[in-house]
């Protein structure tokens, strides 16, 4: 039988060639992704590889801070199919922050504070910067936290700053924390409440003065968590002043302190209010910290 020649139309031939080209391109891109992932893994882990603690050796604090604040290094990046240099984004900034924390030089504080306040900072770099700030500590960090809380108190990041101030600061920061945390219901957990508990857990009496003003009454929450001996009388006094609310009464009712529970029940009965016993863990417990 004679062979039959089949002519492939030009358009179809081009279509097949284009398909091959696209397949090859997809294969190359897949290989790039794999290689990039392997490189990142080799830089960030493995017992036989250098760790991030050795990154930045020979660099000054100013040079490390420059890496941290460089948008090309500190922001989250997409993997570019044409290559993998962009995979260094975020990881370089993280390593710079870790190195700054290990140096412990207060000169790094402004760059670290800027990194944690910038919403564009890559998450790993931001977390490393928080840890570095706490590792450095000292008056420079405390002053920076105070400025932050004063200027922008209601963000989640400022709450975290307040919580750190609780670990690094002292009773001299009570007023700042009380005034800037006053938008919170007393029994609601917050960085401000946590900070006041940490600062005053050994002696709660410096907080009692804030129960004398309706504007700062929310400190009853931290005071319940501290559970300081002899503070019950000051805590129940606002009921007689007409400052209580159902939320406050329920917080007292569920505190586990008999004096506070009785005050809440009497207030509810006198005002025709219904207050609820909440499930375990639904409200701060007396002395729970």
BALO-548625 format. One record per residue (C-alpha): residue number from 1; x, y, z. Coordinates in Angstrom, 3 decimals, decimal comma. Layout:
N
<node><n>NUM</n><c1>X</c1><c2>Y</c2><c3>Z</c3></node>
...
REM end
This chain:
289
<node><n>1</n><c1>0,000</c1><c2>0,000</c2><c3>0,000</c3></node>
<node><n>2</n><c1>1,401</c1><c2>3,375</c2><c3>-0,939</c3></node>
<node><n>3</n><c1>2,141</c1><c2>5,755</c2><c3>1,912</c3></node>
<node><n>4</n><c1>-0,307</c1><c2>8,574</c2><c3>2,225</c3></node>
<node><n>5</n><c1>1,072</c1><c2>12,031</c2><c3>2,940</c3></node>
<node><n>6</n><c1>-0,907</c1><c2>14,145</c2><c3>5,380</c3></node>
<node><n>7</n><c1>-0,317</c1><c2>17,848</c2><c3>5,241</c3></node>
<node><n>8</n><c1>-0,719</c1><c2>19,664</c2><c3>8,541</c3></node>
<node><n>9</n><c1>-2,218</c1><c2>23,098</c2><c3>8,134</c3></node>
<node><n>10</n><c1>0,144</c1><c2>25,925</c2><c3>9,001</c3></node>
<node><n>11</n><c1>-2,143</c1><c2>27,218</c2><c3>11,763</c3></node>
<node><n>12</n><c1>-2,366</c1><c2>23,799</c2><c3>13,418</c3></node>
<node><n>13</n><c1>1,418</c1><c2>23,355</c2><c3>13,240</c3></node>
<node><n>14</n><c1>1,884</c1><c2>26,739</c2><c3>14,887</c3></node>
<node><n>15</n><c1>-0,654</c1><c2>25,780</c2><c3>17,547</c3></node>
<node><n>16</n><c1>1,283</c1><c2>22,599</c2><c3>18,342</c3></node>
<node><n>17</n><c1>4,581</c1><c2>24,472</c2><c3>18,498</c3></node>
<node><n>18</n><c1>3,049</c1><c2>27,096</c2><c3>20,772</c3></node>
<node><n>19</n><c1>1,770</c1><c2>24,333</c2><c3>23,039</c3></node>
<node><n>20</n><c1>5,239</c1><c2>22,820</c2><c3>23,292</c3></node>
<node><n>21</n><c1>6,754</c1><c2>26,214</c2><c3>24,049</c3></node>
<node><n>22</n><c1>4,185</c1><c2>26,903</c2><c3>26,762</c3></node>
<node><n>23</n><c1>4,774</c1><c2>23,481</c2><c3>28,305</c3></node>
<node><n>24</n><c1>8,505</c1><c2>24,095</c2><c3>28,382</c3></node>
<node><n>25</n><c1>7,980</c1><c2>27,490</c2><c3>29,987</c3></node>
<node><n>26</n><c1>5,730</c1><c2>25,988</c2><c3>32,657</c3></node>
<node><n>27</n><c1>8,363</c1><c2>23,348</c2><c3>33,362</c3></node>
<node><n>28</n><c1>11,086</c1><c2>25,993</c2><c3>33,704</c3></node>
<node><n>29</n><c1>8,909</c1><c2>28,032</c2><c3>36,067</c3></node>
<node><n>30</n><c1>8,169</c1><c2>24,973</c2><c3>38,179</c3></node>
<node><n>31</n><c1>11,883</c1><c2>24,243</c2><c3>38,422</c3></node>
<node><n>32</n><c1>12,539</c1><c2>27,838</c2><c3>39,487</c3></node>
<node><n>33</n><c1>9,993</c1><c2>27,542</c2><c3>42,295</c3></node>
<node><n>34</n><c1>11,528</c1><c2>24,278</c2><c3>43,503</c3></node>
<node><n>35</n><c1>15,066</c1><c2>25,664</c2><c3>43,410</c3></node>
<node><n>36</n><c1>13,990</c1><c2>28,841</c2><c3>45,204</c3></node>
<node><n>37</n><c1>12,255</c1><c2>26,866</c2><c3>47,938</c3></node>
<node><n>38</n><c1>15,338</c1><c2>24,693</c2><c3>48,391</c3></node>
<node><n>39</n><c1>17,572</c1><c2>27,739</c2><c3>48,615</c3></node>
<node><n>40</n><c1>15,347</c1><c2>29,430</c2><c3>51,169</c3></node>
<node><n>41</n><c1>15,186</c1><c2>26,235</c2><c3>53,192</c3></node>
<node><n>42</n><c1>18,956</c1><c2>25,873</c2><c3>53,123</c3></node>
<node><n>43</n><c1>19,333</c1><c2>29,436</c2><c3>54,369</c3></node>
<node><n>44</n><c1>16,764</c1><c2>29,216</c2><c3>57,142</c3></node>
<node><n>45</n><c1>17,215</c1><c2>25,716</c2><c3>58,529</c3></node>
<node><n>46</n><c1>19,241</c1><c2>22,518</c2><c3>58,635</c3></node>
<node><n>47</n><c1>21,731</c1><c2>21,357</c2><c3>61,244</c3></node>
<node><n>48</n><c1>24,674</c1><c2>21,622</c2><c3>58,855</c3></node>
<node><n>49</n><c1>23,879</c1><c2>25,132</c2><c3>57,676</c3></node>
<node><n>50</n><c1>24,730</c1><c2>28,475</c2><c3>59,248</c3></node>
<node><n>51</n><c1>21,804</c1><c2>29,909</c2><c3>61,183</c3></node>
<node><n>52</n><c1>20,381</c1><c2>33,411</c2><c3>61,146</c3></node>
<node><n>53</n><c1>22,287</c1><c2>34,140</c2><c3>64,366</c3></node>
<node><n>54</n><c1>25,479</c1><c2>34,417</c2><c3>62,293</c3></node>
<node><n>55</n><c1>23,849</c1><c2>36,561</c2><c3>59,633</c3></node>
<node><n>56</n><c1>25,175</c1><c2>40,105</c2><c3>59,522</c3></node>
<node><n>57</n><c1>28,544</c1><c2>39,417</c2><c3>61,101</c3></node>
<node><n>58</n><c1>30,857</c1><c2>42,262</c2><c3>60,255</c3></node>
<node><n>59</n><c1>27,955</c1><c2>44,664</c2><c3>59,652</c3></node>
<node><n>60</n><c1>27,485</c1><c2>47,702</c2><c3>61,851</c3></node>
<node><n>61</n><c1>24,253</c1><c2>48,499</c2><c3>63,679</c3></node>
<node><n>62</n><c1>23,581</c1><c2>51,239</c2><c3>61,136</c3></node>
<node><n>63</n><c1>24,043</c1><c2>48,819</c2><c3>58,244</c3></node>
<node><n>64</n><c1>21,727</c1><c2>46,257</c2><c3>59,823</c3></node>
<node><n>65</n><c1>19,147</c1><c2>48,961</c2><c3>60,500</c3></node>
<node><n>66</n><c1>19,377</c1><c2>50,035</c2><c3>56,867</c3></node>
<node><n>67</n><c1>18,538</c1><c2>46,486</c2><c3>55,749</c3></node>
<node><n>68</n><c1>15,585</c1><c2>46,378</c2><c3>58,126</c3></node>
<node><n>69</n><c1>14,167</c1><c2>49,683</c2><c3>56,920</c3></node>
<node><n>70</n><c1>14,782</c1><c2>49,036</c2><c3>53,216</c3></node>
<node><n>71</n><c1>11,331</c1><c2>48,473</c2><c3>51,651</c3></node>
<node><n>72</n><c1>12,850</c1><c2>45,945</c2><c3>49,254</c3></node>
<node><n>73</n><c1>13,971</c1><c2>43,819</c2><c3>52,209</c3></node>
<node><n>74</n><c1>11,257</c1><c2>44,465</c2><c3>54,772</c3></node>
<node><n>75</n><c1>8,051</c1><c2>43,983</c2><c3>52,817</c3></node>
<node><n>76</n><c1>6,302</c1><c2>40,812</c2><c3>51,748</c3></node>
<node><n>77</n><c1>7,131</c1><c2>39,794</c2><c3>48,175</c3></node>
<node><n>78</n><c1>5,682</c1><c2>37,503</c2><c3>45,544</c3></node>
<node><n>79</n><c1>7,911</c1><c2>34,922</c2><c3>43,908</c3></node>
<node><n>80</n><c1>8,853</c1><c2>36,207</c2><c3>40,472</c3></node>
<node><n>81</n><c1>8,584</c1><c2>33,343</c2><c3>37,909</c3></node>
<node><n>82</n><c1>11,619</c1><c2>34,727</c2><c3>36,096</c3></node>
<node><n>83</n><c1>13,903</c1><c2>34,187</c2><c3>39,072</c3></node>
<node><n>84</n><c1>14,110</c1><c2>33,985</c2><c3>42,841</c3></node>
<node><n>85</n><c1>16,060</c1><c2>36,999</c2><c3>44,206</c3></node>
<node><n>86</n><c1>12,789</c1><c2>38,376</c2><c3>45,582</c3></node>
<node><n>87</n><c1>12,570</c1><c2>35,422</c2><c3>47,971</c3></node>
<node><n>88</n><c1>15,068</c1><c2>37,355</c2><c3>50,109</c3></node>
<node><n>89</n><c1>12,362</c1><c2>39,918</c2><c3>50,840</c3></node>
<node><n>90</n><c1>11,299</c1><c2>39,692</c2><c3>54,451</c3></node>
<node><n>91</n><c1>13,919</c1><c2>37,098</c2><c3>55,301</c3></node>
<node><n>92</n><c1>16,777</c1><c2>39,589</c2><c3>55,076</c3></node>
<node><n>93</n><c1>14,827</c1><c2>42,014</c2><c3>57,253</c3></node>
<node><n>94</n><c1>14,035</c1><c2>39,255</c2><c3>59,740</c3></node>
<node><n>95</n><c1>17,689</c1><c2>38,276</c2><c3>59,979</c3></node>
<node><n>96</n><c1>18,693</c1><c2>41,912</c2><c3>60,395</c3></node>
<node><n>97</n><c1>16,191</c1><c2>42,333</c2><c3>63,243</c3></node>
<node><n>98</n><c1>17,443</c1><c2>39,185</c2><c3>64,959</c3></node>
<node><n>99</n><c1>21,028</c1><c2>40,391</c2><c3>64,650</c3></node>
<node><n>100</n><c1>20,080</c1><c2>43,773</c2><c3>66,119</c3></node>
<node><n>101</n><c1>18,415</c1><c2>42,077</c2><c3>69,066</c3></node>
<node><n>102</n><c1>21,551</c1><c2>40,045</c2><c3>69,704</c3></node>
<node><n>103</n><c1>23,716</c1><c2>43,166</c2><c3>69,558</c3></node>
<node><n>104</n><c1>21,527</c1><c2>44,819</c2><c3>72,210</c3></node>
<node><n>105</n><c1>22,480</c1><c2>48,293</c2><c3>71,022</c3></node>
<node><n>106</n><c1>19,864</c1><c2>50,985</c2><c3>71,850</c3></node>
<node><n>107</n><c1>20,835</c1><c2>52,747</c2><c3>68,617</c3></node>
<node><n>108</n><c1>18,761</c1><c2>50,111</c2><c3>66,804</c3></node>
<node><n>109</n><c1>15,526</c1><c2>51,000</c2><c3>68,625</c3></node>
<node><n>110</n><c1>14,193</c1><c2>53,626</c2><c3>66,147</c3></node>
<node><n>111</n><c1>14,537</c1><c2>51,242</c2><c3>63,185</c3></node>
<node><n>112</n><c1>12,931</c1><c2>48,379</c2><c3>65,110</c3></node>
<node><n>113</n><c1>10,024</c1><c2>50,550</c2><c3>66,252</c3></node>
<node><n>114</n><c1>9,499</c1><c2>51,754</c2><c3>62,691</c3></node>
<node><n>115</n><c1>9,408</c1><c2>48,153</c2><c3>61,466</c3></node>
<node><n>116</n><c1>6,745</c1><c2>47,000</c2><c3>63,934</c3></node>
<node><n>117</n><c1>4,591</c1><c2>50,059</c2><c3>63,241</c3></node>
<node><n>118</n><c1>4,719</c1><c2>49,695</c2><c3>59,456</c3></node>
<node><n>119</n><c1>1,769</c1><c2>47,537</c2><c3>58,281</c3></node>
<node><n>120</n><c1>3,743</c1><c2>46,614</c2><c3>55,152</c3></node>
<node><n>121</n><c1>6,517</c1><c2>44,918</c2><c3>57,108</c3></node>
<node><n>122</n><c1>6,771</c1><c2>41,214</c2><c3>56,369</c3></node>
<node><n>123</n><c1>5,292</c1><c2>39,215</c2><c3>59,266</c3></node>
<node><n>124</n><c1>8,477</c1><c2>37,345</c2><c3>60,147</c3></node>
<node><n>125</n><c1>10,459</c1><c2>40,581</c2><c3>60,123</c3></node>
<node><n>126</n><c1>7,852</c1><c2>42,248</c2><c3>62,335</c3></node>
<node><n>127</n><c1>7,890</c1><c2>39,418</c2><c3>64,882</c3></node>
<node><n>128</n><c1>11,685</c1><c2>39,424</c2><c3>64,957</c3></node>
<node><n>129</n><c1>11,633</c1><c2>43,188</c2><c3>65,519</c3></node>
<node><n>130</n><c1>9,241</c1><c2>42,833</c2><c3>68,478</c3></node>
<node><n>131</n><c1>11,532</c1><c2>40,227</c2><c3>70,008</c3></node>
<node><n>132</n><c1>14,570</c1><c2>42,422</c2><c3>69,417</c3></node>
<node><n>133</n><c1>12,917</c1><c2>45,386</c2><c3>71,147</c3></node>
<node><n>134</n><c1>12,194</c1><c2>43,300</c2><c3>74,217</c3></node>
<node><n>135</n><c1>15,711</c1><c2>41,870</c2><c3>74,204</c3></node>
<node><n>136</n><c1>17,233</c1><c2>45,360</c2><c3>74,071</c3></node>
<node><n>137</n><c1>14,840</c1><c2>46,838</c2><c3>76,640</c3></node>
<node><n>138</n><c1>16,003</c1><c2>49,863</c2><c3>78,586</c3></node>
<node><n>139</n><c1>14,816</c1><c2>53,474</c2><c3>78,604</c3></node>
<node><n>140</n><c1>15,094</c1><c2>53,915</c2><c3>74,837</c3></node>
<node><n>141</n><c1>12,550</c1><c2>51,163</c2><c3>74,192</c3></node>
<node><n>142</n><c1>10,287</c1><c2>52,330</c2><c3>77,024</c3></node>
<node><n>143</n><c1>10,333</c1><c2>55,912</c2><c3>75,736</c3></node>
<node><n>144</n><c1>9,490</c1><c2>54,726</c2><c3>72,233</c3></node>
<node><n>145</n><c1>6,561</c1><c2>52,660</c2><c3>73,511</c3></node>
<node><n>146</n><c1>5,245</c1><c2>55,625</c2><c3>75,502</c3></node>
<node><n>147</n><c1>5,318</c1><c2>57,882</c2><c3>72,446</c3></node>
<node><n>148</n><c1>3,540</c1><c2>55,235</c2><c3>70,386</c3></node>
<node><n>149</n><c1>0,783</c1><c2>54,608</c2><c3>72,935</c3></node>
<node><n>150</n><c1>0,245</c1><c2>58,326</c2><c3>73,428</c3></node>
<node><n>151</n><c1>-0,093</c1><c2>59,074</c2><c3>69,723</c3></node>
<node><n>152</n><c1>-2,062</c1><c2>56,028</c2><c3>68,521</c3></node>
<node><n>153</n><c1>-3,574</c1><c2>54,124</c2><c3>71,463</c3></node>
<node><n>154</n><c1>-6,449</c1><c2>52,180</c2><c3>69,907</c3></node>
<node><n>155</n><c1>-4,789</c1><c2>49,907</c2><c3>67,353</c3></node>
<node><n>156</n><c1>-3,953</c1><c2>46,261</c2><c3>67,967</c3></node>
<node><n>157</n><c1>-0,276</c1><c2>47,092</c2><c3>67,542</c3></node>
<node><n>158</n><c1>-0,531</c1><c2>49,765</c2><c3>70,244</c3></node>
<node><n>159</n><c1>-2,119</c1><c2>47,159</c2><c3>72,522</c3></node>
<node><n>160</n><c1>0,920</c1><c2>44,987</c2><c3>71,991</c3></node>
<node><n>161</n><c1>3,123</c1><c2>47,979</c2><c3>72,741</c3></node>
<node><n>162</n><c1>1,154</c1><c2>48,508</c2><c3>75,966</c3></node>
<node><n>163</n><c1>1,647</c1><c2>44,873</c2><c3>76,939</c3></node>
<node><n>164</n><c1>5,389</c1><c2>45,197</c2><c3>76,361</c3></node>
<node><n>165</n><c1>5,417</c1><c2>48,376</c2><c3>78,441</c3></node>
<node><n>166</n><c1>3,885</c1><c2>46,308</c2><c3>81,236</c3></node>
<node><n>167</n><c1>6,937</c1><c2>44,052</c2><c3>81,144</c3></node>
<node><n>168</n><c1>9,517</c1><c2>46,810</c2><c3>80,783</c3></node>
<node><n>169</n><c1>7,913</c1><c2>49,753</c2><c3>82,595</c3></node>
<node><n>170</n><c1>6,782</c1><c2>50,566</c2><c3>86,109</c3></node>
<node><n>171</n><c1>4,108</c1><c2>52,241</c2><c3>88,233</c3></node>
<node><n>172</n><c1>5,057</c1><c2>55,582</c2><c3>86,699</c3></node>
<node><n>173</n><c1>3,284</c1><c2>54,363</c2><c3>83,562</c3></node>
<node><n>174</n><c1>-0,014</c1><c2>53,545</c2><c3>85,290</c3></node>
<node><n>175</n><c1>-1,692</c1><c2>56,798</c2><c3>84,322</c3></node>
<node><n>176</n><c1>-0,679</c1><c2>56,502</c2><c3>80,673</c3></node>
<node><n>177</n><c1>-2,042</c1><c2>52,963</c2><c3>80,484</c3></node>
<node><n>178</n><c1>-5,250</c1><c2>53,741</c2><c3>82,378</c3></node>
<node><n>179</n><c1>-6,080</c1><c2>56,826</c2><c3>80,320</c3></node>
<node><n>180</n><c1>-5,347</c1><c2>55,255</c2><c3>76,945</c3></node>
<node><n>181</n><c1>-7,048</c1><c2>51,973</c2><c3>77,753</c3></node>
<node><n>182</n><c1>-10,285</c1><c2>53,580</c2><c3>78,913</c3></node>
<node><n>183</n><c1>-12,216</c1><c2>52,593</c2><c3>75,776</c3></node>
<node><n>184</n><c1>-12,243</c1><c2>48,996</c2><c3>77,019</c3></node>
<node><n>185</n><c1>-14,871</c1><c2>47,368</c2><c3>79,220</c3></node>
<node><n>186</n><c1>-13,172</c1><c2>46,484</c2><c3>82,498</c3></node>
<node><n>187</n><c1>-13,525</c1><c2>42,720</c2><c3>82,189</c3></node>
<node><n>188</n><c1>-12,471</c1><c2>42,656</c2><c3>78,547</c3></node>
<node><n>189</n><c1>-8,977</c1><c2>41,377</c2><c3>77,969</c3></node>
<node><n>190</n><c1>-6,592</c1><c2>43,903</c2><c3>76,435</c3></node>
<node><n>191</n><c1>-2,935</c1><c2>44,787</c2><c3>76,293</c3></node>
<node><n>192</n><c1>-3,614</c1><c2>47,699</c2><c3>78,624</c3></node>
<node><n>193</n><c1>-5,262</c1><c2>45,472</c2><c3>81,220</c3></node>
<node><n>194</n><c1>-2,406</c1><c2>42,964</c2><c3>80,964</c3></node>
<node><n>195</n><c1>0,149</c1><c2>45,736</c2><c3>81,434</c3></node>
<node><n>196</n><c1>-1,546</c1><c2>47,103</c2><c3>84,560</c3></node>
<node><n>197</n><c1>-1,689</c1><c2>43,621</c2><c3>86,063</c3></node>
<node><n>198</n><c1>2,011</c1><c2>43,013</c2><c3>85,382</c3></node>
<node><n>199</n><c1>3,088</c1><c2>46,353</c2><c3>86,814</c3></node>
<node><n>200</n><c1>0,884</c1><c2>46,286</c2><c3>89,925</c3></node>
<node><n>201</n><c1>0,592</c1><c2>42,586</c2><c3>90,778</c3></node>
<node><n>202</n><c1>2,855</c1><c2>42,927</c2><c3>93,831</c3></node>
<node><n>203</n><c1>0,883</c1><c2>45,895</c2><c3>95,177</c3></node>
<node><n>204</n><c1>-2,472</c1><c2>46,904</c2><c3>93,699</c3></node>
<node><n>205</n><c1>-3,010</c1><c2>49,998</c2><c3>95,840</c3></node>
<node><n>206</n><c1>-1,633</c1><c2>52,475</c2><c3>93,235</c3></node>
<node><n>207</n><c1>-4,610</c1><c2>51,570</c2><c3>91,016</c3></node>
<node><n>208</n><c1>-7,300</c1><c2>52,223</c2><c3>93,624</c3></node>
<node><n>209</n><c1>-7,266</c1><c2>55,972</c2><c3>92,989</c3></node>
<node><n>210</n><c1>-8,627</c1><c2>55,377</c2><c3>89,487</c3></node>
<node><n>211</n><c1>-11,807</c1><c2>53,851</c2><c3>90,944</c3></node>
<node><n>212</n><c1>-12,676</c1><c2>57,320</c2><c3>92,229</c3></node>
<node><n>213</n><c1>-13,388</c1><c2>58,627</c2><c3>88,722</c3></node>
<node><n>214</n><c1>-16,085</c1><c2>57,332</c2><c3>86,401</c3></node>
<node><n>215</n><c1>-13,802</c1><c2>57,971</c2><c3>83,418</c3></node>
<node><n>216</n><c1>-11,180</c1><c2>55,512</c2><c3>84,668</c3></node>
<node><n>217</n><c1>-13,512</c1><c2>53,057</c2><c3>86,379</c3></node>
<node><n>218</n><c1>-12,533</c1><c2>50,270</c2><c3>83,970</c3></node>
<node><n>219</n><c1>-9,505</c1><c2>49,472</c2><c3>86,167</c3></node>
<node><n>220</n><c1>-11,791</c1><c2>47,274</c2><c3>88,262</c3></node>
<node><n>221</n><c1>-10,996</c1><c2>44,562</c2><c3>85,698</c3></node>
<node><n>222</n><c1>-7,226</c1><c2>44,546</c2><c3>86,271</c3></node>
<node><n>223</n><c1>-7,838</c1><c2>44,905</c2><c3>90,017</c3></node>
<node><n>224</n><c1>-10,002</c1><c2>41,776</c2><c3>90,038</c3></node>
<node><n>225</n><c1>-7,279</c1><c2>39,902</c2><c3>88,168</c3></node>
<node><n>226</n><c1>-4,678</c1><c2>41,070</c2><c3>90,693</c3></node>
<node><n>227</n><c1>-6,924</c1><c2>40,187</c2><c3>93,643</c3></node>
<node><n>228</n><c1>-5,030</c1><c2>42,347</c2><c3>96,099</c3></node>
<node><n>229</n><c1>-5,938</c1><c2>41,841</c2><c3>99,763</c3></node>
<node><n>230</n><c1>-7,991</c1><c2>44,684</c2><c3>101,199</c3></node>
<node><n>231</n><c1>-9,038</c1><c2>46,106</c2><c3>97,818</c3></node>
<node><n>232</n><c1>-12,632</c1><c2>44,836</c2><c3>97,920</c3></node>
<node><n>233</n><c1>-14,046</c1><c2>47,866</c2><c3>99,734</c3></node>
<node><n>234</n><c1>-12,691</c1><c2>50,268</c2><c3>97,123</c3></node>
<node><n>235</n><c1>-13,933</c1><c2>48,008</c2><c3>94,325</c3></node>
<node><n>236</n><c1>-17,559</c1><c2>47,899</c2><c3>95,508</c3></node>
<node><n>237</n><c1>-17,725</c1><c2>51,630</c2><c3>96,340</c3></node>
<node><n>238</n><c1>-18,745</c1><c2>52,661</c2><c3>92,757</c3></node>
<node><n>239</n><c1>-22,020</c1><c2>50,723</c2><c3>93,167</c3></node>
<node><n>240</n><c1>-23,146</c1><c2>53,210</c2><c3>95,808</c3></node>
<node><n>241</n><c1>-22,203</c1><c2>56,114</c2><c3>93,524</c3></node>
<node><n>242</n><c1>-24,534</c1><c2>54,947</c2><c3>90,761</c3></node>
<node><n>243</n><c1>-21,675</c1><c2>54,212</c2><c3>88,372</c3></node>
<node><n>244</n><c1>-22,302</c1><c2>50,492</c2><c3>87,965</c3></node>
<node><n>245</n><c1>-23,681</c1><c2>48,790</c2><c3>84,865</c3></node>
<node><n>246</n><c1>-25,019</c1><c2>45,342</c2><c3>84,091</c3></node>
<node><n>247</n><c1>-21,672</c1><c2>44,432</c2><c3>82,502</c3></node>
<node><n>248</n><c1>-19,779</c1><c2>45,546</c2><c3>85,600</c3></node>
<node><n>249</n><c1>-22,184</c1><c2>43,719</c2><c3>87,918</c3></node>
<node><n>250</n><c1>-21,834</c1><c2>40,504</c2><c3>85,925</c3></node>
<node><n>251</n><c1>-18,071</c1><c2>40,834</c2><c3>86,075</c3></node>
<node><n>252</n><c1>-18,263</c1><c2>41,112</c2><c3>89,865</c3></node>
<node><n>253</n><c1>-20,820</c1><c2>38,294</c2><c3>90,114</c3></node>
<node><n>254</n><c1>-18,509</c1><c2>35,920</c2><c3>88,252</c3></node>
<node><n>255</n><c1>-15,263</c1><c2>37,004</c2><c3>89,913</c3></node>
<node><n>256</n><c1>-15,188</c1><c2>34,270</c2><c3>92,542</c3></node>
<node><n>257</n><c1>-14,870</c1><c2>36,852</c2><c3>95,335</c3></node>
<node><n>258</n><c1>-17,804</c1><c2>36,680</c2><c3>97,816</c3></node>
<node><n>259</n><c1>-17,709</c1><c2>40,397</c2><c3>98,664</c3></node>
<node><n>260</n><c1>-17,866</c1><c2>41,410</c2><c3>95,007</c3></node>
<node><n>261</n><c1>-20,539</c1><c2>38,836</c2><c3>94,245</c3></node>
<node><n>262</n><c1>-22,759</c1><c2>40,118</c2><c3>97,060</c3></node>
<node><n>263</n><c1>-22,376</c1><c2>43,736</c2><c3>95,920</c3></node>
<node><n>264</n><c1>-23,397</c1><c2>42,759</c2><c3>92,389</c3></node>
<node><n>265</n><c1>-26,464</c1><c2>40,828</c2><c3>93,553</c3></node>
<node><n>266</n><c1>-27,628</c1><c2>43,656</c2><c3>95,813</c3></node>
<node><n>267</n><c1>-27,206</c1><c2>46,213</c2><c3>93,034</c3></node>
<node><n>268</n><c1>-29,146</c1><c2>44,055</c2><c3>90,566</c3></node>
<node><n>269</n><c1>-31,999</c1><c2>43,516</c2><c3>93,038</c3></node>
<node><n>270</n><c1>-32,191</c1><c2>47,215</c2><c3>93,890</c3></node>
<node><n>271</n><c1>-32,275</c1><c2>48,269</c2><c3>90,225</c3></node>
<node><n>272</n><c1>-34,472</c1><c2>45,490</c2><c3>88,862</c3></node>
<node><n>273</n><c1>-31,682</c1><c2>44,158</c2><c3>86,674</c3></node>
<node><n>274</n><c1>-31,008</c1><c2>40,565</c2><c3>85,686</c3></node>
<node><n>275</n><c1>-27,386</c1><c2>39,474</c2><c3>85,825</c3></node>
<node><n>276</n><c1>-26,067</c1><c2>36,143</c2><c3>84,610</c3></node>
<node><n>277</n><c1>-23,703</c1><c2>33,590</c2><c3>86,027</c3></node>
<node><n>278</n><c1>-21,320</c1><c2>32,927</c2><c3>83,153</c3></node>
<node><n>279</n><c1>-19,667</c1><c2>29,602</c2><c3>82,263</c3></node>
<node><n>280</n><c1>-16,250</c1><c2>28,940</c2><c3>83,725</c3></node>
<node><n>281</n><c1>-13,614</c1><c2>31,128</c2><c3>82,126</c3></node>
<node><n>282</n><c1>-16,157</c1><c2>33,641</c2><c3>80,886</c3></node>
<node><n>283</n><c1>-14,976</c1><c2>36,356</c2><c3>83,241</c3></node>
<node><n>284</n><c1>-11,728</c1><c2>37,246</c2><c3>85,036</c3></node>
<node><n>285</n><c1>-11,293</c1><c2>35,427</c2><c3>88,330</c3></node>
<node><n>286</n><c1>-10,153</c1><c2>36,991</c2><c3>91,553</c3></node>
<node><n>287</n><c1>-6,359</c1><c2>36,817</c2><c3>91,702</c3></node>
<node><n>288</n><c1>-6,044</c1><c2>35,006</c2><c3>88,363</c3></node>
<node><n>289</n><c1>-3,386</c1><c2>37,437</c2><c3>87,141</c3></node>
REM end
